[in-house]
């Protein structure tokens, strides 16, 4: 069906504009009138380039926007406001242009008879399968406001954990880039100039100085080969990691790295427990919940465990039994999940598991940061000391020659 761009005013006189499919222009006009709009203009949607739309395309929807949207919609529904009124209000107040257009489209779909979950399903890049499944469960149970509150809480927990990890890695990353830039400058520009002076004075260069001089000249003359090689290696690794087998080996390697591996495992277990608890408490079917977890847990090793758990549950087994056999989840986690299954409080136990491991991750990050910073400074100090020694040792020989 053709697309039409329309402009209209709602019952409060507010200007509304958007794009909608219709068999013909009169059908669109009739549809908008039934929705209570006063049409001010209708035209065929063109594919012409628009500067405003082009610039607006760079606006993104960040996790904070989605959390705030869930909180707003939850509060409005709990206050007794109709869904359509709530969506219109939030859409009017939203400053993010991309999210505003998206919410206008969701509102329009709800106005034309779609459920909220069906309207969200039209935007899979923004609303995850987790969100859509929970909203659908909330609509079926009549607890949409409560489900949206749980969704916001889950988003806050996940965002908080992600910010703790990125915050802990920020300082070492900045220090690494700065140190690498300084070392490359010294090796490619400073050492060659000193080496030229020593060679002219017939002063033999120490072994370390010769190595650094050769490395610096190689980098300076053939830097483009290094850049192209690094880019090709990165792309090849990226392609390999995107394969199922490559992703599994890469994630298995991450879990096997000392210190970092246990931290990644704890973060993944916390995400597994929090997500499964949120889905279970919202009324999502356990098999569907496990299917969602399979693609969102973020680690192929644990994802394959989730697949086995789902198959086992479909066959009548308990979640804890398969987790115990996999040996990928710690015994205390398995034991708490087993206790939750026995008492019928699985979502409560999973929440406790998530709280424990999120706290453990936060503590381990703090501890790792306190150890990583001095260790990194020590390593960089040793590297700089070697470079400076390679310059100073021949300089002493040059002073001896000048004294003669």
C-alpha positions as CSV (number, residue, x, y, z in Angstrom):
1,X,0.0,0.0,0.0
2,X,1.2,3.6,-0.7
3,X,2.4,5.8,2.1
4,X,0.8,9.2,2.9
5,X,2.2,12.0,5.0
6,X,-0.6,13.7,7.0
7,X,-1.0,16.8,9.2
8,X,-4.0,17.0,11.6
9,X,-5.1,18.4,14.9
10,X,-6.4,16.3,17.7
11,X,-9.3,17.0,20.1
12,X,-7.2,19.5,22.1
13,X,-6.1,21.4,19.0
14,X,-2.5,20.0,19.1
15,X,-0.8,19.6,15.7
16,X,-0.1,15.9,14.9
17,X,1.8,14.7,11.8
18,X,3.1,11.4,10.6
19,X,3.2,8.8,7.9
20,X,0.5,6.1,7.4
21,X,-0.3,3.4,4.9
22,X,-3.7,3.4,3.2
23,X,-5.2,2.0,-0.1
24,X,-5.9,5.6,-1.2
25,X,-6.0,9.2,0.1
26,X,-9.8,9.2,0.9
27,X,-9.4,6.0,2.9
28,X,-6.7,7.7,5.0
29,X,-8.8,10.8,5.5
30,X,-11.8,8.6,6.7
31,X,-9.5,6.6,9.0
32,X,-8.1,9.8,10.6
33,X,-11.6,11.3,11.1
34,X,-12.8,8.2,12.9
35,X,-9.8,8.6,15.2
36,X,-11.1,12.1,16.1
37,X,-8.5,14.1,14.1
38,X,-9.3,17.2,12.0
39,X,-7.2,16.9,8.9
40,X,-5.2,19.9,7.7
41,X,-3.2,18.3,5.0
42,X,-2.5,15.0,3.2
43,X,0.2,14.3,0.6
44,X,1.9,11.3,-0.9
45,X,5.1,10.5,1.1
46,X,8.1,11.1,-1.1
47,X,11.6,9.7,-1.0
48,X,13.2,13.1,-1.4
49,X,16.2,13.9,0.7
50,X,15.3,15.9,3.8
51,X,18.1,17.7,5.8
52,X,15.9,17.6,9.0
53,X,15.3,13.9,8.7
54,X,19.0,13.3,7.9
55,X,20.2,15.2,10.9
56,X,17.5,13.6,13.1
57,X,18.7,10.2,12.1
58,X,21.9,10.7,14.1
59,X,19.8,11.0,17.3
60,X,19.8,7.7,19.2
61,X,17.7,6.2,22.0
62,X,19.9,5.5,25.0
63,X,19.1,3.1,27.8
64,X,18.3,6.0,30.2
65,X,15.5,7.1,27.8
66,X,13.9,3.7,27.8
67,X,14.1,3.3,31.5
68,X,12.5,6.7,32.0
69,X,9.8,5.8,29.4
70,X,8.9,2.6,31.3
71,X,8.8,4.5,34.6
72,X,6.6,7.3,33.2
73,X,4.2,4.8,31.5
74,X,4.0,2.6,34.6
75,X,3.2,5.6,36.9
76,X,0.5,6.9,34.6
77,X,-1.2,3.5,34.3
78,X,-1.1,3.0,38.0
79,X,-2.7,6.4,38.5
80,X,-5.6,5.3,36.4
81,X,-4.9,7.1,33.2
82,X,-5.9,5.3,29.9
83,X,-3.0,3.8,27.9
84,X,-3.6,6.1,24.9
85,X,-3.7,9.2,27.0
86,X,-0.5,8.1,28.7
87,X,1.3,7.5,25.4
88,X,0.2,10.8,24.0
89,X,1.4,12.7,27.1
90,X,4.8,11.0,27.1
91,X,5.2,11.5,23.4
92,X,4.5,15.2,23.7
93,X,7.0,15.6,26.6
94,X,9.8,13.6,25.0
95,X,12.8,15.7,23.9
96,X,14.7,13.0,22.0
97,X,13.5,13.4,18.4
98,X,14.1,9.7,17.5
99,X,12.2,8.4,20.5
100,X,9.4,11.0,19.9
101,X,8.8,9.8,16.4
102,X,8.9,6.2,17.5
103,X,6.3,6.9,20.3
104,X,4.1,8.8,17.9
105,X,4.1,5.7,15.7
106,X,3.4,3.4,18.6
107,X,0.5,5.7,19.7
108,X,-0.9,5.7,16.2
109,X,-0.9,1.9,16.1
110,X,-2.6,1.7,19.4
111,X,-5.2,4.2,18.2
112,X,-5.9,2.0,15.2
113,X,-6.7,-1.0,17.4
114,X,-3.3,-2.7,18.0
115,X,-2.3,-3.8,21.5
116,X,0.8,-2.1,23.0
117,X,2.9,-5.3,22.5
118,X,1.9,-5.4,18.8
119,X,2.8,-1.8,18.4
120,X,6.2,-2.3,20.1
121,X,6.8,-5.4,17.9
122,X,7.0,-3.1,14.9
123,X,10.3,-1.6,16.3
124,X,12.5,-4.6,17.1
125,X,15.7,-2.6,17.0
126,X,14.5,-0.4,19.9
127,X,12.2,-2.8,21.9
128,X,13.8,-6.1,22.7
129,X,12.1,-9.4,22.8
130,X,12.3,-9.3,26.5
131,X,10.4,-6.1,26.6
132,X,7.7,-7.2,24.1
133,X,7.2,-10.6,26.0
134,X,6.8,-8.9,29.3
135,X,4.4,-6.3,28.0
136,X,2.3,-9.0,26.3
137,X,2.2,-10.9,29.7
138,X,1.3,-7.7,31.5
139,X,-1.6,-7.1,29.0
140,X,-2.8,-10.7,29.5
141,X,-2.7,-10.5,33.3
142,X,-4.0,-6.9,33.6
143,X,-0.9,-5.8,35.4
144,X,0.8,-3.8,32.7
145,X,1.8,-1.0,35.1
146,X,3.5,-3.5,37.5
147,X,5.3,-5.2,34.6
148,X,6.6,-1.9,33.2
149,X,7.9,-1.1,36.7
150,X,9.8,-4.4,36.8
151,X,11.1,-3.8,33.4
152,X,12.4,-0.4,34.5
153,X,14.0,-1.9,37.6
154,X,15.7,-4.6,35.4
155,X,17.0,-1.9,33.1
156,X,18.4,0.1,36.0
157,X,20.2,-2.9,37.4
158,X,21.7,-3.8,34.1
159,X,22.7,-0.2,33.3
160,X,24.3,0.2,36.8
161,X,26.3,-3.0,36.3
162,X,27.4,-1.9,32.8
163,X,28.5,1.5,34.1
164,X,30.5,0.0,36.9
165,X,32.4,-2.2,34.5
166,X,33.0,0.6,32.0
167,X,34.0,3.0,34.7
168,X,36.6,0.6,36.1
169,X,38.1,0.1,32.7
170,X,38.1,3.8,31.7
171,X,41.2,4.9,33.6
172,X,43.4,2.0,32.4
173,X,42.2,2.4,28.9
174,X,43.0,6.2,28.8
175,X,46.4,5.6,30.5
176,X,47.2,2.8,27.9
177,X,46.4,5.1,24.9
178,X,48.4,8.0,26.4
179,X,51.4,5.8,27.3
180,X,51.4,4.0,23.9
181,X,51.3,7.4,22.1
182,X,54.3,8.7,24.1
183,X,56.3,5.5,23.6
184,X,55.7,5.6,19.9
185,X,56.8,9.2,19.7
186,X,60.0,8.5,21.6
187,X,60.8,5.4,19.5
188,X,60.0,6.9,16.1
189,X,61.3,10.5,16.5
190,X,63.6,10.9,19.5
191,X,65.7,7.7,19.5
192,X,66.6,7.9,15.7
193,X,67.9,11.5,16.2
194,X,70.1,10.4,19.1
195,X,71.2,7.3,17.2
196,X,72.3,9.4,14.2
197,X,74.5,11.5,16.6
198,X,76.1,8.4,18.1
199,X,76.8,6.9,14.7
200,X,78.5,10.0,13.5
201,X,80.7,10.0,16.6
202,X,81.6,6.4,16.0
203,X,80.1,5.3,19.3
204,X,78.8,1.7,19.2
205,X,75.1,1.5,20.1
206,X,74.0,-0.9,22.9
207,X,72.0,-3.9,21.8
208,X,68.7,-2.5,23.3
209,X,69.3,0.8,21.6
210,X,69.8,-0.9,18.2
211,X,66.6,-2.9,18.6
212,X,64.6,0.3,19.5
213,X,66.2,2.2,16.7
214,X,65.3,-0.5,14.2
215,X,61.8,-0.8,15.5
216,X,61.3,2.9,15.4
217,X,62.6,3.3,11.8
218,X,60.5,0.3,10.7
219,X,57.3,1.8,12.2
220,X,58.1,5.3,10.7
221,X,58.8,3.9,7.2
222,X,56.1,1.3,7.0
223,X,53.4,2.5,9.3
224,X,50.7,2.0,6.7
225,X,51.5,-1.7,6.5
226,X,51.0,-2.0,10.3
227,X,47.7,-0.1,10.1
228,X,46.5,-2.2,7.2
229,X,47.7,-5.4,8.9
230,X,46.0,-4.5,12.2
231,X,42.8,-3.6,10.4
232,X,42.8,-6.9,8.4
233,X,43.5,-8.9,11.5
234,X,40.7,-7.1,13.4
235,X,38.2,-7.7,10.6
236,X,39.2,-11.4,10.3
237,X,38.9,-11.9,14.0
238,X,35.5,-10.1,14.0
239,X,34.2,-12.3,11.1
240,X,35.4,-15.4,12.9
241,X,33.9,-14.4,16.3
242,X,30.6,-13.8,14.6
243,X,30.4,-17.4,13.6
244,X,28.8,-19.7,16.1
245,X,31.9,-21.8,16.7
246,X,34.1,-18.7,16.9
247,X,31.8,-17.0,19.3
248,X,31.8,-20.1,21.5
249,X,35.7,-20.4,21.6
250,X,36.1,-16.6,22.2
251,X,33.6,-16.6,25.1
252,X,35.2,-19.8,26.5
253,X,38.6,-18.0,26.4
254,X,37.2,-15.0,28.2
255,X,35.8,-17.2,31.0
256,X,39.2,-18.9,31.3
257,X,41.2,-15.7,31.7
258,X,42.5,-15.4,35.3
259,X,40.9,-12.7,37.4
260,X,38.8,-11.4,34.5
261,X,37.1,-14.7,33.7
262,X,35.4,-15.2,37.1
263,X,34.3,-11.5,36.9
264,X,32.6,-12.1,33.5
265,X,31.0,-15.3,34.8
266,X,29.6,-13.6,37.8
267,X,28.2,-10.7,35.7
268,X,26.6,-13.2,33.3
269,X,25.0,-15.2,36.2
270,X,23.7,-12.0,37.7
271,X,22.1,-11.1,34.3
272,X,20.7,-14.7,34.0
273,X,19.1,-14.6,37.4
274,X,17.8,-11.1,37.2
275,X,16.3,-11.6,33.7
276,X,14.7,-14.9,34.5
277,X,13.3,-13.6,37.8
278,X,11.8,-10.6,36.0
279,X,10.2,-12.7,33.3
280,X,8.9,-15.3,35.7
281,X,7.4,-12.7,38.1
282,X,5.7,-11.0,35.1
283,X,3.9,-14.1,34.0
284,X,6.0,-15.0,31.0
285,X,6.0,-18.8,30.2
286,X,9.2,-20.5,31.5
287,X,10.1,-21.9,28.1
288,X,9.6,-18.6,26.4
289,X,11.7,-17.0,29.2
290,X,14.6,-19.4,28.6
291,X,14.3,-18.9,24.8
292,X,14.8,-15.1,25.4
293,X,17.7,-15.8,27.8
294,X,19.4,-17.9,25.1
295,X,19.9,-14.9,22.8
296,X,20.4,-12.2,25.5
297,X,22.7,-13.6,28.1
298,X,25.7,-12.4,26.1
299,X,28.0,-15.5,26.4
300,X,27.8,-18.4,24.0
301,X,29.1,-20.9,26.6
302,X,26.3,-20.1,29.0
303,X,23.8,-19.7,26.1
304,X,24.3,-23.4,25.2
305,X,23.7,-24.3,28.9
306,X,20.4,-22.3,28.7
307,X,19.4,-24.3,25.5
308,X,20.0,-27.6,27.4
309,X,18.0,-26.2,30.4
310,X,15.1,-25.3,28.1
311,X,15.1,-28.8,26.5
312,X,15.2,-30.4,29.9
313,X,12.3,-28.3,31.2
314,X,10.3,-29.1,28.1
315,X,10.9,-32.8,29.0
316,X,9.7,-32.3,32.6
317,X,13.1,-31.8,34.4
318,X,14.0,-29.0,36.8
319,X,16.2,-26.1,35.9
320,X,18.6,-26.8,38.8
321,X,19.3,-30.3,37.7
322,X,20.6,-29.3,34.3
323,X,22.6,-26.4,35.7
324,X,24.2,-28.8,38.2
325,X,25.2,-31.2,35.4
326,X,26.6,-28.3,33.2
327,X,29.2,-27.3,35.9
328,X,29.1,-23.8,34.5
329,X,27.1,-22.4,37.4
330,X,28.5,-22.3,41.0
331,X,27.0,-24.8,43.5
332,X,25.5,-22.1,45.7
333,X,23.6,-20.7,42.7
334,X,22.3,-24.1,41.8
335,X,21.3,-24.8,45.3
336,X,19.4,-21.6,45.7
337,X,17.5,-22.2,42.4
338,X,16.7,-25.7,43.6
339,X,15.3,-24.3,46.8
340,X,13.2,-21.8,44.9
341,X,11.8,-24.6,42.7
342,X,11.0,-26.7,45.8
343,X,9.2,-23.9,47.6
344,X,7.5,-22.3,44.6
345,X,9.4,-19.1,45.1
346,X,11.7,-19.3,42.1
347,X,11.5,-15.6,41.2
348,X,12.3,-14.6,44.8
349,X,15.4,-16.9,44.9
350,X,16.6,-15.7,41.5
351,X,16.4,-12.1,42.8
352,X,18.5,-13.0,45.8
353,X,21.1,-14.7,43.4
354,X,21.1,-11.6,41.2
355,X,21.6,-9.3,44.2
356,X,24.5,-11.4,45.6
357,X,26.3,-11.6,42.3
358,X,25.8,-8.0,41.4
359,X,27.3,-7.1,44.8
360,X,30.2,-9.5,44.2
361,X,30.9,-8.0,40.8
362,X,30.9,-4.5,42.2
363,X,33.4,-5.6,45.0
364,X,35.6,-7.5,42.5
365,X,35.7,-4.5,40.1
366,X,36.7,-2.2,43.0
367,X,39.4,-4.7,44.0
368,X,40.6,-5.3,40.5
369,X,40.9,-1.5,39.9
370,X,42.9,-1.0,43.0
371,X,45.4,-3.7,41.9
372,X,45.3,-2.8,38.2
373,X,46.3,0.8,38.4
374,X,49.6,0.4,40.3
375,X,50.5,-2.7,38.3
376,X,49.9,-0.8,35.1
377,X,51.9,2.2,36.3
378,X,54.8,-0.2,37.3
379,X,54.8,-1.8,33.8
380,X,54.8,1.5,32.0
381,X,57.5,2.8,34.3
382,X,59.7,-0.2,33.4
383,X,59.1,0.3,29.7
384,X,60.0,4.0,29.9
385,X,63.1,3.3,32.0
386,X,64.4,0.8,29.4
387,X,63.8,3.4,26.6
388,X,65.6,6.2,28.6
389,X,68.5,3.8,29.5
390,X,68.9,3.0,25.8
391,X,69.4,6.8,25.2
392,X,71.5,7.7,28.3
393,X,74.0,4.8,28.2
394,X,75.4,5.8,24.7
395,X,75.3,9.4,25.8
396,X,77.8,8.7,28.6
397,X,80.1,7.2,26.0
398,X,79.7,10.4,23.9
399,X,80.7,12.5,26.9
400,X,83.9,10.4,27.3
401,X,84.7,10.9,23.6
402,X,84.2,14.7,23.8
403,X,86.5,14.9,26.9
404,X,89.3,13.4,24.8
